[in-house]
Amino acid sequence: MEARIAAAIARIDLRRAEGEVPPSHQVMDVDGPLEITGPEHGMRDGMTLCGIPNEQVSVMRNLWFPGGAYACERCRAALG
């Protein structure tokens, strides 16, 4: 699990260096702060509410708030 997190952080750093990732915010994890680099998605049935397969997103289990500042607009719209 730690190796997956380290690999994800390395990919994020590379994408940020290439200008592909917008500024982010941080959340706390049991091992310290983790950086969130994109919108937060709601999940259901192995994919995000907006249709991104689970394998293509970094999943961190937490409560998702559709009205939150970082909530994905398409996921929010999928709730109707």
mmCIF file of the N, C-alpha and C atoms, coordinates in Angstrom:
data_MODEL
# 
_entry.id   MODEL 
# 
loop_
_atom_site.group_PDB 
_atom_site.id 
_atom_site.type_symbol 
_atom_site.label_atom_id 
_atom_site.label_alt_id 
_atom_site.label_comp_id 
_atom_site.label_asym_id 
_atom_site.label_entity_id 
_atom_site.label_seq_id 
_atom_site.pdbx_PDB_ins_code 
_atom_site.Cartn_x 
_atom_site.Cartn_y 
_atom_site.Cartn_z 
_atom_site.occupancy 
_atom_site.B_iso_or_equiv 
_atom_site.pdbx_formal_charge 
_atom_site.auth_seq_id 
_atom_site.auth_comp_id 
_atom_site.auth_asym_id 
_atom_site.auth_atom_id 
_atom_site.pdbx_PDB_model_num 
ATOM 1   N N  . MET A 1 1  ? 0.836   -1.196 0.000   1.00 0.00 ? 1  MET A N  1 
ATOM 2   C CA . MET A 1 1  ? 0.000   0.000  0.000   1.00 0.00 ? 1  MET A CA 1 
ATOM 3   C C  . MET A 1 1  ? 0.876   1.253  0.000   1.00 0.00 ? 1  MET A C  1 
ATOM 4   N N  . GLU A 1 2  ? 1.918   1.282  0.823   1.00 0.00 ? 2  GLU A N  1 
ATOM 5   C CA . GLU A 1 2  ? 2.791   2.459  0.877   1.00 0.00 ? 2  GLU A CA 1 
ATOM 6   C C  . GLU A 1 2  ? 3.496   2.683  -0.453  1.00 0.00 ? 2  GLU A C  1 
ATOM 7   N N  . ALA A 1 3  ? 3.871   1.602  -1.126  1.00 0.00 ? 3  ALA A N  1 
ATOM 8   C CA . ALA A 1 3  ? 4.527   1.737  -2.425  1.00 0.00 ? 3  ALA A CA 1 
ATOM 9   C C  . ALA A 1 3  ? 3.567   2.345  -3.446  1.00 0.00 ? 3  ALA A C  1 
ATOM 10  N N  . ARG A 1 4  ? 2.289   1.972  -3.387  1.00 0.00 ? 4  ARG A N  1 
ATOM 11  C CA . ARG A 1 4  ? 1.293   2.542  -4.301  1.00 0.00 ? 4  ARG A CA 1 
ATOM 12  C C  . ARG A 1 4  ? 1.116   4.030  -4.052  1.00 0.00 ? 4  ARG A C  1 
ATOM 13  N N  . ILE A 1 5  ? 1.096   4.421  -2.783  1.00 0.00 ? 5  ILE A N  1 
ATOM 14  C CA . ILE A 1 5  ? 0.954   5.840  -2.447  1.00 0.00 ? 5  ILE A CA 1 
ATOM 15  C C  . ILE A 1 5  ? 2.174   6.616  -2.920  1.00 0.00 ? 5  ILE A C  1 
ATOM 16  N N  . ALA A 1 6  ? 3.364   6.065  -2.689  1.00 0.00 ? 6  ALA A N  1 
ATOM 17  C CA . ALA A 1 6  ? 4.593   6.730  -3.130  1.00 0.00 ? 6  ALA A CA 1 
ATOM 18  C C  . ALA A 1 6  ? 4.615   6.874  -4.649  1.00 0.00 ? 6  ALA A C  1 
ATOM 19  N N  . ALA A 1 7  ? 4.166   5.842  -5.363  1.00 0.00 ? 7  ALA A N  1 
ATOM 20  C CA . ALA A 1 7  ? 4.133   5.905  -6.830  1.00 0.00 ? 7  ALA A CA 1 
ATOM 21  C C  . ALA A 1 7  ? 3.121   6.951  -7.301  1.00 0.00 ? 7  ALA A C  1 
ATOM 22  N N  . ALA A 1 8  ? 1.981   7.014  -6.621  1.00 0.00 ? 8  ALA A N  1 
ATOM 23  C CA . ALA A 1 8  ? 0.969   8.005  -6.995  1.00 0.00 ? 8  ALA A CA 1 
ATOM 24  C C  . ALA A 1 8  ? 1.489   9.415  -6.771  1.00 0.00 ? 8  ALA A C  1 
ATOM 25  N N  . ILE A 1 9  ? 2.184   9.638  -5.663  1.00 0.00 ? 9  ILE A N  1 
ATOM 26  C CA . ILE A 1 9  ? 2.748   10.956 -5.372  1.00 0.00 ? 9  ILE A CA 1 
ATOM 27  C C  . ILE A 1 9  ? 3.801   11.320 -6.418  1.00 0.00 ? 9  ILE A C  1 
ATOM 28  N N  . ALA A 1 10 ? 4.613   10.351 -6.828  1.00 0.00 ? 10 ALA A N  1 
ATOM 29  C CA . ALA A 1 10 ? 5.624   10.609 -7.859  1.00 0.00 ? 10 ALA A CA 1 
ATOM 30  C C  . ALA A 1 10 ? 4.958   11.009 -9.175  1.00 0.00 ? 10 ALA A C  1 
ATOM 31  N N  . ARG A 1 11 ? 3.860   10.321 -9.540  1.00 0.00 ? 11 ARG A N  1 
ATOM 32  C CA . ARG A 1 11 ? 3.138   10.683 -10.769 1.00 0.00 ? 11 ARG A CA 1 
ATOM 33  C C  . ARG A 1 11 ? 2.553   12.082 -10.664 1.00 0.00 ? 11 ARG A C  1 
ATOM 34  N N  . ILE A 1 12 ? 2.007   12.404 -9.506  1.00 0.00 ? 12 ILE A N  1 
ATOM 35  C CA . ILE A 1 12 ? 1.429   13.728 -9.289  1.00 0.00 ? 12 ILE A CA 1 
ATOM 36  C C  . ILE A 1 12 ? 2.510   14.801 -9.425  1.00 0.00 ? 12 ILE A C  1 
ATOM 37  N N  . ASP A 1 13 ? 3.667   14.564 -8.802  1.00 0.00 ? 13 ASP A N  1 
ATOM 38  C CA . ASP A 1 13 ? 4.754   15.539 -8.878  1.00 0.00 ? 13 ASP A CA 1 
ATOM 39  C C  . ASP A 1 13 ? 5.206   15.746 -10.317 1.00 0.00 ? 13 ASP A C  1 
ATOM 40  N N  . LEU A 1 14 ? 5.295   14.674 -11.093 1.00 0.00 ? 14 LEU A N  1 
ATOM 41  C CA . LEU A 1 14 ? 5.700   14.784 -12.492 1.00 0.00 ? 14 LEU A CA 1 
ATOM 42  C C  . LEU A 1 14 ? 4.651   15.561 -13.290 1.00 0.00 ? 14 LEU A C  1 
ATOM 43  N N  . ARG A 1 15 ? 3.386   15.237 -13.084 1.00 0.00 ? 15 ARG A N  1 
ATOM 44  C CA . ARG A 1 15 ? 2.326   15.943 -13.808 1.00 0.00 ? 15 ARG A CA 1 
ATOM 45  C C  . ARG A 1 15 ? 2.286   17.416 -13.419 1.00 0.00 ? 15 ARG A C  1 
ATOM 46  N N  . ARG A 1 16 ? 2.525   17.724 -12.146 1.00 0.00 ? 16 ARG A N  1 
ATOM 47  C CA . ARG A 1 16 ? 2.530   19.119 -11.710 1.00 0.00 ? 16 ARG A CA 1 
ATOM 48  C C  . ARG A 1 16 ? 3.706   19.860 -12.349 1.00 0.00 ? 16 ARG A C  1 
ATOM 49  N N  . ALA A 1 17 ? 4.863   19.217 -12.414 1.00 0.00 ? 17 ALA A N  1 
ATOM 50  C CA . ALA A 1 17 ? 6.038   19.838 -13.021 1.00 0.00 ? 17 ALA A CA 1 
ATOM 51  C C  . ALA A 1 17 ? 5.801   20.133 -14.497 1.00 0.00 ? 17 ALA A C  1 
ATOM 52  N N  . GLU A 1 18 ? 4.999   19.295 -15.146 1.00 0.00 ? 18 GLU A N  1 
ATOM 53  C CA . GLU A 1 18 ? 4.690   19.492 -16.562 1.00 0.00 ? 18 GLU A CA 1 
ATOM 54  C C  . GLU A 1 18 ? 3.495   20.419 -16.767 1.00 0.00 ? 18 GLU A C  1 
ATOM 55  N N  . GLY A 1 19 ? 2.946   20.951 -15.672 1.00 0.00 ? 19 GLY A N  1 
ATOM 56  C CA . GLY A 1 19 ? 1.853   21.906 -15.763 1.00 0.00 ? 19 GLY A CA 1 
ATOM 57  C C  . GLY A 1 19 ? 0.485   21.302 -15.983 1.00 0.00 ? 19 GLY A C  1 
ATOM 58  N N  . GLU A 1 20 ? 0.340   19.997 -15.767 1.00 0.00 ? 20 GLU A N  1 
ATOM 59  C CA . GLU A 1 20 ? -0.934  19.338 -16.018 1.00 0.00 ? 20 GLU A CA 1 
ATOM 60  C C  . GLU A 1 20 ? -1.866  19.321 -14.809 1.00 0.00 ? 20 GLU A C  1 
ATOM 61  N N  . VAL A 1 21 ? -1.346  19.589 -13.632 1.00 0.00 ? 21 VAL A N  1 
ATOM 62  C CA . VAL A 1 21 ? -2.147  19.457 -12.412 1.00 0.00 ? 21 VAL A CA 1 
ATOM 63  C C  . VAL A 1 21 ? -2.334  20.824 -11.775 1.00 0.00 ? 21 VAL A C  1 
ATOM 64  N N  . PRO A 1 22 ? -3.571  21.213 -11.503 1.00 0.00 ? 22 PRO A N  1 
ATOM 65  C CA . PRO A 1 22 ? -3.814  22.508 -10.862 1.00 0.00 ? 22 PRO A CA 1 
ATOM 66  C C  . PRO A 1 22 ? -3.392  22.501 -9.404  1.00 0.00 ? 22 PRO A C  1 
ATOM 67  N N  . PRO A 1 23 ? -3.337  23.671 -8.770  1.00 0.00 ? 23 PRO A N  1 
ATOM 68  C CA . PRO A 1 23 ? -3.028  23.722 -7.337  1.00 0.00 ? 23 PRO A CA 1 
ATOM 69  C C  . PRO A 1 23 ? -4.000  22.820 -6.564  1.00 0.00 ? 23 PRO A C  1 
ATOM 70  N N  . SER A 1 24 ? -3.554  22.337 -5.439  1.00 0.00 ? 24 SER A N  1 
ATOM 71  C CA . SER A 1 24 ? -4.328  21.350 -4.707  1.00 0.00 ? 24 SER A CA 1 
ATOM 72  C C  . SER A 1 24 ? -4.516  21.748 -3.253  1.00 0.00 ? 24 SER A C  1 
ATOM 73  N N  . HIS A 1 25 ? -5.147  20.859 -2.523  1.00 0.00 ? 25 HIS A N  1 
ATOM 74  C CA . HIS A 1 25 ? -5.282  21.019 -1.088  1.00 0.00 ? 25 HIS A CA 1 
ATOM 75  C C  . HIS A 1 25 ? -4.798  19.748 -0.416  1.00 0.00 ? 25 HIS A C  1 
ATOM 76  N N  . GLN A 1 26 ? -4.607  19.780 0.884   1.00 0.00 ? 26 GLN A N  1 
ATOM 77  C CA . GLN A 1 26 ? -4.103  18.613 1.595   1.00 0.00 ? 26 GLN A CA 1 
ATOM 78  C C  . GLN A 1 26 ? -5.144  18.095 2.564   1.00 0.00 ? 26 GLN A C  1 
ATOM 79  N N  . VAL A 1 27 ? -5.131  16.788 2.774   1.00 0.00 ? 27 VAL A N  1 
ATOM 80  C CA . VAL A 1 27 ? -5.947  16.148 3.801   1.00 0.00 ? 27 VAL A CA 1 
ATOM 81  C C  . VAL A 1 27 ? -5.007  15.346 4.685   1.00 0.00 ? 27 VAL A C  1 
ATOM 82  N N  . MET A 1 28 ? -5.419  15.076 5.893   1.00 0.00 ? 28 MET A N  1 
ATOM 83  C CA . MET A 1 28 ? -4.576  14.302 6.801   1.00 0.00 ? 28 MET A CA 1 
ATOM 84  C C  . MET A 1 28 ? -4.913  12.821 6.680   1.00 0.00 ? 28 MET A C  1 
ATOM 85  N N  . ASP A 1 29 ? -3.897  12.003 6.742   1.00 0.00 ? 29 ASP A N  1 
ATOM 86  C CA . ASP A 1 29 ? -4.022  10.565 6.711   1.00 0.00 ? 29 ASP A CA 1 
ATOM 87  C C  . ASP A 1 29 ? -3.313  10.042 7.955   1.00 0.00 ? 29 ASP A C  1 
ATOM 88  N N  . VAL A 1 30 ? -3.455  8.772  8.256   1.00 0.00 ? 30 VAL A N  1 
ATOM 89  C CA . VAL A 1 30 ? -2.783  8.220  9.431   1.00 0.00 ? 30 VAL A CA 1 
ATOM 90  C C  . VAL A 1 30 ? -1.271  8.354  9.326   1.00 0.00 ? 30 VAL A C  1 
ATOM 91  N N  . ASP A 1 31 ? -0.739  8.416  8.119   1.00 0.00 ? 31 ASP A N  1 
ATOM 92  C CA . ASP A 1 31 ? 0.708   8.534  7.920   1.00 0.00 ? 31 ASP A CA 1 
ATOM 93  C C  . ASP A 1 31 ? 1.155   9.966  7.673   1.00 0.00 ? 31 ASP A C  1 
ATOM 94  N N  . GLY A 1 32 ? 0.262   10.930 7.764   1.00 0.00 ? 32 GLY A N  1 
ATOM 95  C CA . GLY A 1 32 ? 0.624   12.319 7.522   1.00 0.00 ? 32 GLY A CA 1 
ATOM 96  C C  . GLY A 1 32 ? -0.226  12.914 6.419   1.00 0.00 ? 32 GLY A C  1 
ATOM 97  N N  . PRO A 1 33 ? 0.132   14.118 5.962   1.00 0.00 ? 33 PRO A N  1 
ATOM 98  C CA . PRO A 1 33 ? -0.695  14.782 4.958   1.00 0.00 ? 33 PRO A CA 1 
ATOM 99  C C  . PRO A 1 33 ? -0.571  14.137 3.574   1.00 0.00 ? 33 PRO A C  1 
ATOM 100 N N  . LEU A 1 34 ? -1.692  14.062 2.891   1.00 0.00 ? 34 LEU A N  1 
ATOM 101 C CA . LEU A 1 34 ? -1.719  13.629 1.497   1.00 0.00 ? 34 LEU A CA 1 
ATOM 102 C C  . LEU A 1 34 ? -2.250  14.786 0.675   1.00 0.00 ? 34 LEU A C  1 
ATOM 103 N N  . GLU A 1 35 ? -1.750  14.921 -0.517  1.00 0.00 ? 35 GLU A N  1 
ATOM 104 C CA . GLU A 1 35 ? -2.155  16.017 -1.368  1.00 0.00 ? 35 GLU A CA 1 
ATOM 105 C C  . GLU A 1 35 ? -3.227  15.557 -2.339  1.00 0.00 ? 35 GLU A C  1 
ATOM 106 N N  . ILE A 1 36 ? -4.296  16.310 -2.426  1.00 0.00 ? 36 ILE A N  1 
ATOM 107 C CA . ILE A 1 36 ? -5.371  16.035 -3.370  1.00 0.00 ? 36 ILE A CA 1 
ATOM 108 C C  . ILE A 1 36 ? -5.144  16.963 -4.556  1.00 0.00 ? 36 ILE A C  1 
ATOM 109 N N  . THR A 1 37 ? -5.015  16.395 -5.752  1.00 0.00 ? 37 THR A N  1 
ATOM 110 C CA . THR A 1 37 ? -4.621  17.217 -6.896  1.00 0.00 ? 37 THR A CA 1 
ATOM 111 C C  . THR A 1 37 ? -5.740  17.515 -7.876  1.00 0.00 ? 37 THR A C  1 
ATOM 112 N N  . GLY A 1 38 ? -6.891  17.015 -7.618  1.00 0.00 ? 38 GLY A N  1 
ATOM 113 C CA . GLY A 1 38 ? -7.995  17.274 -8.531  1.00 0.00 ? 38 GLY A CA 1 
ATOM 114 C C  . GLY A 1 38 ? -9.291  17.293 -7.765  1.00 0.00 ? 38 GLY A C  1 
ATOM 115 N N  . PRO A 1 39 ? -10.391 17.249 -8.485  1.00 0.00 ? 39 PRO A N  1 
ATOM 116 C CA . PRO A 1 39 ? -11.679 17.267 -7.798  1.00 0.00 ? 39 PRO A CA 1 
ATOM 117 C C  . PRO A 1 39 ? -11.911 15.973 -7.032  1.00 0.00 ? 39 PRO A C  1 
ATOM 118 N N  . GLU A 1 40 ? -12.756 16.037 -6.022  1.00 0.00 ? 40 GLU A N  1 
ATOM 119 C CA . GLU A 1 40 ? -13.162 14.849 -5.286  1.00 0.00 ? 40 GLU A CA 1 
ATOM 120 C C  . GLU A 1 40 ? -14.389 14.267 -5.983  1.00 0.00 ? 40 GLU A C  1 
ATOM 121 N N  . HIS A 1 41 ? -14.364 12.962 -6.185  1.00 0.00 ? 41 HIS A N  1 
ATOM 122 C CA . HIS A 1 41 ? -15.442 12.278 -6.886  1.00 0.00 ? 41 HIS A CA 1 
ATOM 123 C C  . HIS A 1 41 ? -16.256 11.430 -5.927  1.00 0.00 ? 41 HIS A C  1 
ATOM 124 N N  . GLY A 1 42 ? -17.535 11.317 -6.198  1.00 0.00 ? 42 GLY A N  1 
ATOM 125 C CA . GLY A 1 42 ? -18.371 10.331 -5.523  1.00 0.00 ? 42 GLY A CA 1 
ATOM 126 C C  . GLY A 1 42 ? -18.173 8.992  -6.215  1.00 0.00 ? 42 GLY A C  1 
ATOM 127 N N  . MET A 1 43 ? -18.247 7.891  -5.469  1.00 0.00 ? 43 MET A N  1 
ATOM 128 C CA . MET A 1 43 ? -18.018 6.563  -6.044  1.00 0.00 ? 43 MET A CA 1 
ATOM 129 C C  . MET A 1 43 ? -19.256 5.689  -5.891  1.00 0.00 ? 43 MET A C  1 
ATOM 130 N N  . ARG A 1 44 ? -19.475 4.831  -6.904  1.00 0.00 ? 44 ARG A N  1 
ATOM 131 C CA . ARG A 1 44 ? -20.547 3.844  -6.846  1.00 0.00 ? 44 ARG A CA 1 
ATOM 132 C C  . ARG A 1 44 ? -20.238 2.734  -7.840  1.00 0.00 ? 44 ARG A C  1 
ATOM 133 N N  . ASP A 1 45 ? -20.399 1.508  -7.428  1.00 0.00 ? 45 ASP A N  1 
ATOM 134 C CA . ASP A 1 45 ? -20.278 0.344  -8.322  1.00 0.00 ? 45 ASP A CA 1 
ATOM 135 C C  . ASP A 1 45 ? -18.964 0.308  -9.110  1.00 0.00 ? 45 ASP A C  1 
ATOM 136 N N  . GLY A 1 46 ? -17.843 0.592  -8.448  1.00 0.00 ? 46 GLY A N  1 
ATOM 137 C CA . GLY A 1 46 ? -16.544 0.466  -9.091  1.00 0.00 ? 46 GLY A CA 1 
ATOM 138 C C  . GLY A 1 46 ? -16.157 1.602  -10.022 1.00 0.00 ? 46 GLY A C  1 
ATOM 139 N N  . MET A 1 47 ? -16.895 2.706  -9.969  1.00 0.00 ? 47 MET A N  1 
ATOM 140 C CA . MET A 1 47 ? -16.527 3.862  -10.790 1.00 0.00 ? 47 MET A CA 1 
ATOM 141 C C  . MET A 1 47 ? -17.039 5.134  -10.123 1.00 0.00 ? 47 MET A C  1 
ATOM 142 N N  . THR A 1 48 ? -16.521 6.263  -10.600 1.00 0.00 ? 48 THR A N  1 
ATOM 143 C CA . THR A 1 48 ? -17.016 7.528  -10.072 1.00 0.00 ? 48 THR A CA 1 
ATOM 144 C C  . THR A 1 48 ? -18.416 7.783  -10.612 1.00 0.00 ? 48 THR A C  1 
ATOM 145 N N  . LEU A 1 49 ? -19.135 8.659  -9.960  1.00 0.00 ? 49 LEU A N  1 
ATOM 146 C CA . LEU A 1 49 ? -20.482 8.989  -10.419 1.00 0.00 ? 49 LEU A CA 1 
ATOM 147 C C  . LEU A 1 49 ? -20.472 9.590  -11.824 1.00 0.00 ? 49 LEU A C  1 
ATOM 148 N N  . CYS A 1 50 ? -19.341 10.202 -12.201 1.00 0.00 ? 50 CYS A N  1 
ATOM 149 C CA . CYS A 1 50 ? -19.246 10.803 -13.538 1.00 0.00 ? 50 CYS A CA 1 
ATOM 150 C C  . CYS A 1 50 ? -18.671 9.843  -14.572 1.00 0.00 ? 50 CYS A C  1 
ATOM 151 N N  . GLY A 1 51 ? -18.426 8.565  -14.178 1.00 0.00 ? 51 GLY A N  1 
ATOM 152 C CA . GLY A 1 51 ? -18.066 7.546  -15.152 1.00 0.00 ? 51 GLY A CA 1 
ATOM 153 C C  . GLY A 1 51 ? -16.606 7.158  -15.264 1.00 0.00 ? 51 GLY A C  1 
ATOM 154 N N  . ILE A 1 52 ? -15.734 7.646  -14.401 1.00 0.00 ? 52 ILE A N  1 
ATOM 155 C CA . ILE A 1 52 ? -14.319 7.268  -14.468 1.00 0.00 ? 52 ILE A CA 1 
ATOM 156 C C  . ILE A 1 52 ? -14.141 5.921  -13.759 1.00 0.00 ? 52 ILE A C  1 
ATOM 157 N N  . PRO A 1 53 ? -13.536 4.913  -14.406 1.00 0.00 ? 53 PRO A N  1 
ATOM 158 C CA . PRO A 1 53 ? -13.326 3.614  -13.764 1.00 0.00 ? 53 PRO A CA 1 
ATOM 159 C C  . PRO A 1 53 ? -12.439 3.738  -12.519 1.00 0.00 ? 53 PRO A C  1 
ATOM 160 N N  . ASN A 1 54 ? -12.721 2.913  -11.537 1.00 0.00 ? 54 ASN A N  1 
ATOM 161 C CA . ASN A 1 54 ? -12.000 2.919  -10.264 1.00 0.00 ? 54 ASN A CA 1 
ATOM 162 C C  . ASN A 1 54 ? -10.488 2.821  -10.462 1.00 0.00 ? 54 ASN A C  1 
ATOM 163 N N  . GLU A 1 55 ? -10.047 2.085  -11.475 1.00 0.00 ? 55 GLU A N  1 
ATOM 164 C CA . GLU A 1 55 ? -8.617  1.883  -11.708 1.00 0.00 ? 55 GLU A CA 1 
ATOM 165 C C  . GLU A 1 55 ? -7.904  3.168  -12.124 1.00 0.00 ? 55 GLU A C  1 
ATOM 166 N N  . GLN A 1 56 ? -8.634  4.170  -12.562 1.00 0.00 ? 56 GLN A N  1 
ATOM 167 C CA . GLN A 1 56 ? -8.027  5.400  -13.059 1.00 0.00 ? 56 GLN A CA 1 
ATOM 168 C C  . GLN A 1 56 ? -8.011  6.538  -12.040 1.00 0.00 ? 56 GLN A C  1 
ATOM 169 N N  . VAL A 1 57 ? -8.466  6.270  -10.826 1.00 0.00 ? 57 VAL A N  1 
ATOM 170 C CA . VAL A 1 57 ? -8.467  7.299  -9.792  1.00 0.00 ? 57 VAL A CA 1 
ATOM 171 C C  . VAL A 1 57 ? -7.787  6.772  -8.543  1.00 0.00 ? 57 VAL A C  1 
ATOM 172 N N  . SER A 1 58 ? -7.243  7.670  -7.746  1.00 0.00 ? 58 SER A N  1 
ATOM 173 C CA . SER A 1 58 ? -6.698  7.307  -6.444  1.00 0.00 ? 58 SER A CA 1 
ATOM 174 C C  . SER A 1 58 ? -7.849  7.374  -5.454  1.00 0.00 ? 58 SER A C  1 
ATOM 175 N N  . VAL A 1 59 ? -8.140  6.256  -4.825  1.00 0.00 ? 59 VAL A N  1 
ATOM 176 C CA . VAL A 1 59 ? -9.304  6.184  -3.938  1.00 0.00 ? 59 VAL A CA 1 
ATOM 177 C C  . VAL A 1 59 ? -8.867  6.335  -2.493  1.00 0.00 ? 59 VAL A C  1 
ATOM 178 N N  . MET A 1 60 ? -9.458  7.296  -1.832  1.00 0.00 ? 60 MET A N  1 
ATOM 179 C CA . MET A 1 60 ? -9.273  7.495  -0.391  1.00 0.00 ? 60 MET A CA 1 
ATOM 180 C C  . MET A 1 60 ? -10.665 7.489  0.213   1.00 0.00 ? 60 MET A C  1 
ATOM 181 N N  . ARG A 1 61 ? -10.906 6.549  1.087   1.00 0.00 ? 61 ARG A N  1 
ATOM 182 C CA . ARG A 1 61 ? -12.239 6.406  1.668   1.00 0.00 ? 61 ARG A CA 1 
ATOM 183 C C  . ARG A 1 61 ? -12.518 7.548  2.638   1.00 0.00 ? 61 ARG A C  1 
ATOM 184 N N  . ASN A 1 62 ? -13.541 8.305  2.341   1.00 0.00 ? 62 ASN A N  1 
ATOM 185 C CA . ASN A 1 62 ? -14.006 9.364  3.227   1.00 0.00 ? 62 ASN A CA 1 
ATOM 186 C C  . ASN A 1 62 ? -15.418 9.747  2.803   1.00 0.00 ? 62 ASN A C  1 
ATOM 187 N N  . LEU A 1 63 ? -16.045 10.594 3.569   1.00 0.00 ? 63 LEU A N  1 
ATOM 188 C CA . LEU A 1 63 ? -17.370 11.075 3.187   1.00 0.00 ? 63 LEU A CA 1 
ATOM 189 C C  . LEU A 1 63 ? -17.212 12.093 2.072   1.00 0.00 ? 63 LEU A C  1 
ATOM 190 N N  . TRP A 1 64 ? -18.001 11.942 1.043   1.00 0.00 ? 64 TRP A N  1 
ATOM 191 C CA . TRP A 1 64 ? -17.965 12.878 -0.083  1.00 0.00 ? 64 TRP A CA 1 
ATOM 192 C C  . TRP A 1 64 ? -19.169 13.793 0.032   1.00 0.00 ? 64 TRP A C  1 
ATOM 193 N N  . PHE A 1 65 ? -18.928 15.078 -0.060  1.00 0.00 ? 65 PHE A N  1 
ATOM 194 C CA . PHE A 1 65 ? -19.989 16.066 0.042   1.00 0.00 ? 65 PHE A CA 1 
ATOM 195 C C  . PHE A 1 65 ? -20.203 16.707 -1.323  1.00 0.00 ? 65 PHE A C  1 
ATOM 196 N N  . PRO A 1 66 ? -21.347 16.470 -1.971  1.00 0.00 ? 66 PRO A N  1 
ATOM 197 C CA . PRO A 1 66 ? -21.591 17.030 -3.297  1.00 0.00 ? 66 PRO A CA 1 
ATOM 198 C C  . PRO A 1 66 ? -21.514 18.552 -3.324  1.00 0.00 ? 66 PRO A C  1 
ATOM 199 N N  . GLY A 1 67 ? -21.781 19.176 -2.205  1.00 0.00 ? 67 GLY A N  1 
ATOM 200 C CA . GLY A 1 67 ? -21.726 20.635 -2.156  1.00 0.00 ? 67 GLY A CA 1 
ATOM 201 C C  . GLY A 1 67 ? -20.372 21.176 -1.735  1.00 0.00 ? 67 GLY A C  1 
ATOM 202 N N  . GLY A 1 68 ? -19.392 20.288 -1.559  1.00 0.00 ? 68 GLY A N  1 
ATOM 203 C CA . GLY A 1 68 ? -18.069 20.706 -1.122  1.00 0.00 ? 68 GLY A CA 1 
ATOM 204 C C  . GLY A 1 68 ? -17.326 21.508 -2.174  1.00 0.00 ? 68 GLY A C  1 
ATOM 205 N N  . ALA A 1 69 ? -16.368 22.301 -1.726  1.00 0.00 ? 69 ALA A N  1 
ATOM 206 C CA . ALA A 1 69 ? -15.614 23.176 -2.621  1.00 0.00 ? 69 ALA A CA 1 
ATOM 207 C C  . ALA A 1 69 ? -14.841 22.406 -3.689  1.00 0.00 ? 69 ALA A C  1 
ATOM 208 N N  . TYR A 1 70 ? -14.424 21.170 -3.406  1.00 0.00 ? 70 TYR A N  1 
ATOM 209 C CA . TYR A 1 70 ? -13.611 20.399 -4.342  1.00 0.00 ? 70 TYR A CA 1 
ATOM 210 C C  . TYR A 1 70 ? -14.402 19.295 -5.041  1.00 0.00 ? 70 TYR A C  1 
ATOM 211 N N  . ALA A 1 71 ? -15.710 19.264 -4.867  1.00 0.00 ? 71 ALA A N  1 
ATOM 212 C CA . ALA A 1 71 ? -16.537 18.212 -5.468  1.00 0.00 ? 71 ALA A CA 1 
ATOM 213 C C  . ALA A 1 71 ? -16.575 18.347 -6.988  1.00 0.00 ? 71 ALA A C  1 
ATOM 214 N N  . CYS A 1 72 ? -16.485 17.213 -7.660  1.00 0.00 ? 72 CYS A N  1 
ATOM 215 C CA . CYS A 1 72 ? -16.556 17.163 -9.121  1.00 0.00 ? 72 CYS A CA 1 
ATOM 216 C C  . CYS A 1 72 ? -17.938 17.633 -9.579  1.00 0.00 ? 72 CYS A C  1 
ATOM 217 N N  . GLU A 1 73 ? -17.952 18.559 -10.524 1.00 0.00 ? 73 GLU A N  1 
ATOM 218 C CA . GLU A 1 73 ? -19.223 19.090 -11.027 1.00 0.00 ? 73 GLU A CA 1 
ATOM 219 C C  . GLU A 1 73 ? -20.058 18.006 -11.712 1.00 0.00 ? 73 GLU A C  1 
ATOM 220 N N  . ARG A 1 74 ? -19.410 17.111 -12.461 1.00 0.00 ? 74 ARG A N  1 
ATOM 221 C CA . ARG A 1 74 ? -20.149 16.063 -13.165 1.00 0.00 ? 74 ARG A CA 1 
ATOM 222 C C  . ARG A 1 74 ? -20.716 15.047 -12.190 1.00 0.00 ? 74 ARG A C  1 
ATOM 223 N N  . CYS A 1 75 ? -19.975 14.723 -11.113 1.00 0.00 ? 75 CYS A N  1 
ATOM 224 C CA . CYS A 1 75 ? -20.506 13.811 -10.092 1.00 0.00 ? 75 CYS A CA 1 
ATOM 225 C C  . CYS A 1 75 ? -21.702 14.450 -9.401  1.00 0.00 ? 75 CYS A C  1 
ATOM 226 N N  . ARG A 1 76 ? -21.569 15.729 -9.098  1.00 0.00 ? 76 ARG A N  1 
ATOM 227 C CA . ARG A 1 76 ? -22.668 16.469 -8.464  1.00 0.00 ? 76 ARG A CA 1 
ATOM 228 C C  . ARG A 1 76 ? -23.909 16.421 -9.360  1.00 0.00 ? 76 ARG A C  1 
ATOM 229 N N  . ALA A 1 77 ? -23.729 16.646 -10.647 1.00 0.00 ? 77 ALA A N  1 
ATOM 230 C CA . ALA A 1 77 ? -24.848 16.650 -11.590 1.00 0.00 ? 77 ALA A CA 1 
ATOM 231 C C  . ALA A 1 77 ? -25.474 15.265 -11.729 1.00 0.00 ? 77 ALA A C  1 
ATOM 232 N N  . ALA A 1 78 ? -24.656 14.207 -11.570 1.00 0.00 ? 78 ALA A N  1 
ATOM 233 C CA . ALA A 1 78 ? -25.174 12.838 -11.698 1.00 0.00 ? 78 ALA A CA 1 
ATOM 234 C C  . ALA A 1 78 ? -26.162 12.495 -10.596 1.00 0.00 ? 78 ALA A C  1 
ATOM 235 N N  . LEU A 1 79 ? -26.110 13.223 -9.499  1.00 0.00 ? 79 LEU A N  1 
ATOM 236 C CA . LEU A 1 79 ? -27.045 12.975 -8.401  1.00 0.00 ? 79 LEU A CA 1 
ATOM 237 C C  . LEU A 1 79 ? -28.407 13.578 -8.678  1.00 0.00 ? 79 LEU A C  1 
ATOM 238 N N  . GLY A 1 80 ? -28.476 14.420 -9.687  1.00 0.00 ? 80 GLY A N  1 
ATOM 239 C CA . GLY A 1 80 ? -29.755 15.002 -10.094 1.00 0.00 ? 80 GLY A CA 1 
ATOM 240 C C  . GLY A 1 80 ? -30.055 16.236 -9.375  1.00 0.00 ? 80 GLY A C  1 
# 
